[in-house]
């Protein structure tokens, strides 16, 4: 499990994005368990990582890779492109 953040473009068209991800580091026991069983430590309130920056400095994290996204952004005329709202 990892967490990442990237901005969705506000202009129409096809966009390629790279979202850098991270995960909580956890204790040595949690890391060992993650290697043997899978899973790993998770944030209790993931939305706090984005909205509440006051406590973010206390997080111990490690890199979890990069997710490459290809997005097609439509701003109007959804019906023409087969999108139902």
C-alpha positions as CSV (number, residue, x, y, z in Angstrom):
1,X,0.0,0.0,0.0
2,X,1.3,3.4,-0.9
3,X,0.1,7.0,-1.0
4,X,0.6,9.6,-3.7
5,X,-0.7,13.0,-4.8
6,X,-0.7,14.7,-8.2
7,X,-2.8,17.5,-9.7
8,X,-5.4,16.7,-12.4
9,X,-4.9,19.1,-15.3
10,X,-7.6,21.7,-15.8
11,X,-7.2,21.8,-19.6
12,X,-8.9,19.4,-22.0
13,X,-7.0,16.7,-23.8
14,X,-4.7,13.7,-23.2
15,X,-2.2,14.1,-20.4
16,X,0.6,11.9,-19.1
17,X,1.3,12.3,-15.4
18,X,3.8,10.7,-13.0
19,X,2.7,10.4,-9.4
20,X,5.5,9.7,-6.9
21,X,4.3,7.5,-4.1
22,X,5.4,6.9,-0.5
23,X,4.4,4.6,2.4
24,X,4.7,4.8,6.2
25,X,8.0,3.2,7.3
26,X,6.8,1.5,10.4
27,X,8.8,-0.3,13.1
28,X,11.3,-3.0,12.3
29,X,8.7,-5.6,13.3
30,X,6.1,-4.1,11.0
31,X,8.6,-4.1,8.1
32,X,9.5,-7.8,8.8
33,X,5.8,-8.7,8.8
34,X,5.4,-6.8,5.6
35,X,8.1,-8.8,3.9
36,X,6.8,-12.2,5.2
37,X,3.0,-11.7,5.1
38,X,2.4,-8.6,3.0
39,X,0.4,-5.5,3.7
40,X,2.2,-3.0,6.0
41,X,1.4,0.0,8.2
42,X,-1.3,2.3,7.0
43,X,-2.3,5.8,7.9
44,X,-5.3,6.0,10.3
45,X,-6.7,9.0,8.5
46,X,-5.3,9.3,4.9
47,X,-7.0,12.6,4.3
48,X,-4.9,14.2,7.0
49,X,-1.8,13.7,4.8
50,X,-3.3,16.1,2.3
51,X,-5.4,18.5,4.3
52,X,-3.6,18.8,7.7
53,X,0.0,19.6,7.2
54,X,0.6,20.3,10.9
55,X,1.3,16.7,11.9
56,X,2.8,15.6,8.6
57,X,6.4,16.3,9.7
58,X,6.2,13.5,12.3
59,X,5.6,10.8,9.6
60,X,8.5,8.5,8.9
61,X,8.1,7.4,5.3
62,X,10.0,5.7,2.4
63,X,9.6,5.8,-1.3
64,X,7.2,3.4,-2.8
65,X,7.7,4.0,-6.6
66,X,6.1,6.0,-9.3
67,X,2.7,5.5,-10.9
68,X,2.4,6.6,-14.5
69,X,-1.1,7.9,-15.5
70,X,-2.6,8.7,-18.9
71,X,-5.6,10.9,-18.4
72,X,-8.2,12.1,-20.9
73,X,-9.8,15.3,-19.6
74,X,-13.2,16.5,-20.9
75,X,-14.7,19.8,-19.7
76,X,-18.0,19.9,-21.7
77,X,-20.1,18.1,-24.3
78,X,-19.9,14.9,-22.3
79,X,-22.8,13.3,-24.3
80,X,-20.8,13.6,-27.5
81,X,-18.1,11.4,-26.0
82,X,-20.4,8.8,-24.5
83,X,-20.0,10.0,-20.9
84,X,-23.0,9.9,-18.7
85,X,-23.2,12.1,-15.6
